[in-house]
Amino acid sequence: MAEQDNYFNALPGVTVTNTSGHRFNQPVKLNIPFNKANQYNYIIVKNDYPQVEQPRYWYYFIQNITMVNLYVSQFNIMLDVVQ
């Protein structure tokens, strides 16, 4: 697992914090402008809700991205079941 973490951490990316919970198999809206969001094809999500479950990571492929407004993009994602 450490090798995988090192690999992902070495890639260029952006960290978004203080987001709301994500419903499985639904699009995700993030405060990332479309022209920046359009550079990515993968999302790693850390669920840190100790009252519900142990903190864990979820890995998703980005299928497509839609511009919601100048500052928000909608990511249509698919769970990476290999992770």
Secondary structure, 3 states (H helix, E strand, C coil): CHHHHHHHHHCCCCCCCCCCCCCCCCCEEECCCHHHHCCCCEEEEEECCCCCCCCEEEEEEEEEEEECCCCCEEEEEEECCCC
